[in-house]
Amino acid sequence: MSAILLIGAGRMGAALARGWIAEGRGPAIAVIEPQPDPAFARALKKAGGRLNPKPAAVAPPSAVVLAVKPQMLEGVAREAARYAAAKPVFVSIAAGVSLARLQSFLGERAAIVRAMPNLPASIGAGVTVAAANGAVTGAQRRLAGALLGAAGDLEWLADETPIDAVTAVSGSGPAYVFLLVEALAAAGIEAGLAPDLAMRLARRTIVGSGALLAALPDQQAEKLRRDVTSPGGTTEAALGVLMAEKGLAALMAKAVKAAVKRARDLGK
Ligand SMILES: NC(=O)c1ccc[n+]([C@@H]2O[C@H](COP(=O)([O-])OP(=O)(O)OC[C@H]3O[C@@H](n4cnc5c(N)ncnc54)[C@H](OP(=O)(O)O)[C@@H]3O)[C@@H](O)[C@H]2O)c1
């Protein structure tokens, strides 16, 4: 089994590793994490994985996954370059850090995959977008794909150019959906609902609508929206406001643009 070294087991790193454990890769996993979550540490141990082994005791890895915050990445990646002799594929999930910068930390000939997962990965329902540099072999791409795919769906990009837009759509997107729950609940309270009931209704509506999208993968969201909108009805009245010229689409476009700009600035 390919030896996997995970550096950083916070929210995202631990979510990925849980996926690998579920696939039976436990004994092949080594994790470096200064403050491991106790439940994760137990799950890793039970699966036969190793926590914080000394560098000399780490089996030559086939994959090194870097899952620390972008601010920590340079130091951690320069340290991880020590594993380059084993010719692993390095996988980074740090927002805004380009393949060229990763290469400058890990070595010009390092095989590197840059990926952008999102929060639902923590329950195996994420979507990850990945791009590889020219040094990544077919086998390394399959291994990186299997590791990233353990947390949900995976899409490959031919090059990394659109990844800032990916960050702005699927990376940050879960927060937009949570805000929608908050806003819908607040509007419900304003319309006369008890706060608890408003929050339950808003939450269940988003959860149920998401489940419906998941259950009907061939149905366009637009078709589902049209189906639920009777002419002259209540939904149409509300959508008239949301879809007005400066409505939700304009606001969303502005929000995504701001996130793209921030991703670019962070990557400088
Ligand atoms: N969360 C998301 O929704 C999301 C989505 C897409 C991409 N990402 C990317 O995923 C990366 C990780 O994010 P996260 O939310 O999982 O962050 P996080 O929860 O803070 O996890 C990072 C972990 O790495 C540990 N760490 C720090 N320095 C280390 C070192 N030298 N060696 C080993 N481990 C070290 C941290 O420990 P300490 O707490 O002790 O510092 C922490 O537990 C980020 O680059 C982020 O851009 C996150």
The ligand as an SDF file (V2000), in Angstrom:
LIG
                    3D

 48 52  0  0  0  0  0  0  0  0999 V2000
  -11.5350   24.6520    6.1480 N   0  0  0  0  0  0  0  0  0  0  0  0
  -11.9280   24.8100    4.8870 C   0  0  0  0  0  0  0  0  0  0  0  0
  -13.1240   24.9220    4.5720 O   0  0  0  0  0  0  0  0  0  0  0  0
  -10.9300   24.8140    3.7550 C   0  0  0  0  0  0  0  0  0  0  0  0
  -11.3980   24.7800    2.4260 C   0  0  0  0  0  0  0  0  0  0  0  0
  -10.4740   24.7480    1.4000 C   0  0  0  0  0  0  0  0  0  0  0  0
   -9.1040   24.7740    1.6890 C   0  0  0  0  0  0  0  0  0  0  0  0
   -8.6830   24.8350    2.9670 N   0  0  0  0  0  0  0  0  0  0  0  0
   -7.2480   24.8920    3.1980 C   0  0  0  0  0  0  0  0  0  0  0  0
   -6.8690   23.8300    4.0150 O   0  0  0  0  0  0  0  0  0  0  0  0
   -5.7480   24.2150    4.7930 C   0  0  0  0  0  0  0  0  0  0  0  0
   -5.9890   23.8120    6.2110 C   0  0  0  0  0  0  0  0  0  0  0  0
   -7.1600   24.4730    6.6860 O   0  0  0  0  0  0  0  0  0  0  0  0
   -7.9180   23.9960    7.9900 P   0  0  0  0  0  0  0  0  0  0  0  0
   -9.2090   24.7070    8.0340 O   0  0  0  0  0  0  0  0  0  0  0  0
   -7.8910   22.5000    8.0590 O   0  0  0  0  0  0  0  0  0  0  0  0
   -6.9160   24.6090    9.0700 O   0  0  0  0  0  0  0  0  0  0  0  0
   -6.6560   24.1620   10.5520 P   0  0  0  0  0  0  0  0  0  0  0  0
   -7.8780   23.5270   11.1380 O   0  0  0  0  0  0  0  0  0  0  0  0
   -6.0200   25.3220   11.2690 O   0  0  0  0  0  0  0  0  0  0  0  0
   -5.5810   22.9980   10.3590 O   0  0  0  0  0  0  0  0  0  0  0  0
   -4.2120   23.1810   10.1760 C   0  0  0  0  0  0  0  0  0  0  0  0
   -3.5130   22.2530   11.1580 C   0  0  0  0  0  0  0  0  0  0  0  0
   -2.1290   22.1780   10.8720 O   0  0  0  0  0  0  0  0  0  0  0  0
   -1.4330   22.2010   12.0810 C   0  0  0  0  0  0  0  0  0  0  0  0
   -0.0360   22.6370   11.9320 N   0  0  0  0  0  0  0  0  0  0  0  0
    0.4670   23.8810   12.0250 C   0  0  0  0  0  0  0  0  0  0  0  0
    1.8130   23.8610   11.8400 N   0  0  0  0  0  0  0  0  0  0  0  0
    2.1610   22.5840   11.6210 C   0  0  0  0  0  0  0  0  0  0  0  0
    3.4000   21.9220   11.3930 C   0  0  0  0  0  0  0  0  0  0  0  0
    4.5480   22.5860   11.3300 N   0  0  0  0  0  0  0  0  0  0  0  0
    3.3830   20.5890   11.1880 N   0  0  0  0  0  0  0  0  0  0  0  0
    2.2360   19.9110   11.2360 C   0  0  0  0  0  0  0  0  0  0  0  0
    1.0350   20.4770   11.4750 N   0  0  0  0  0  0  0  0  0  0  0  0
    0.9910   21.7960   11.6730 C   0  0  0  0  0  0  0  0  0  0  0  0
   -2.2310   23.1510   12.9280 C   0  0  0  0  0  0  0  0  0  0  0  0
   -1.8940   22.9670   14.2820 O   0  0  0  0  0  0  0  0  0  0  0  0
   -2.0300   24.2350   15.2880 P   0  0  0  0  0  0  0  0  0  0  0  0
   -3.4890   24.4160   15.4990 O   0  0  0  0  0  0  0  0  0  0  0  0
   -1.2880   23.7900   16.4940 O   0  0  0  0  0  0  0  0  0  0  0  0
   -1.3900   25.4150   14.6040 O   0  0  0  0  0  0  0  0  0  0  0  0
   -3.6470   22.7230   12.6050 C   0  0  0  0  0  0  0  0  0  0  0  0
   -4.0950   21.6870   13.4140 O   0  0  0  0  0  0  0  0  0  0  0  0
   -5.5770   25.7210    4.6210 C   0  0  0  0  0  0  0  0  0  0  0  0
   -4.4420   25.9600    3.8290 O   0  0  0  0  0  0  0  0  0  0  0  0
   -6.8130   26.1640    3.9160 C   0  0  0  0  0  0  0  0  0  0  0  0
   -6.5370   27.2000    2.9850 O   0  0  0  0  0  0  0  0  0  0  0  0
   -9.5630   24.8350    4.0270 C   0  0  0  0  0  0  0  0  0  0  0  0
  1  2  1  0
  2  3  2  0
  2  4  1  0
  4  5  1  0
  4 48  2  0
  5  6  2  0
  6  7  1  0
  7  8  2  0
  8  9  1  0
  8 48  1  0
  9 10  1  0
  9 46  1  0
 10 11  1  0
 11 12  1  0
 11 44  1  0
 12 13  1  0
 13 14  1  0
 14 15  2  0
 14 16  1  0
 14 17  1  0
 17 18  1  0
 18 19  2  0
 18 20  1  0
 18 21  1  0
 21 22  1  0
 22 23  1  0
 23 24  1  0
 23 42  1  0
 24 25  1  0
 25 26  1  0
 25 36  1  0
 26 27  1  0
 26 35  1  0
 27 28  2  0
 28 29  1  0
 29 30  1  0
 29 35  2  0
 30 31  1  0
 30 32  2  0
 32 33  1  0
 33 34  2  0
 34 35  1  0
 36 37  1  0
 36 42  1  0
 37 38  1  0
 38 39  2  0
 38 40  1  0
 38 41  1  0
 42 43  1  0
 44 45  1  0
 44 46  1  0
 46 47  1  0
M  CHG  2   8   1  16  -1
M  END
$$$$
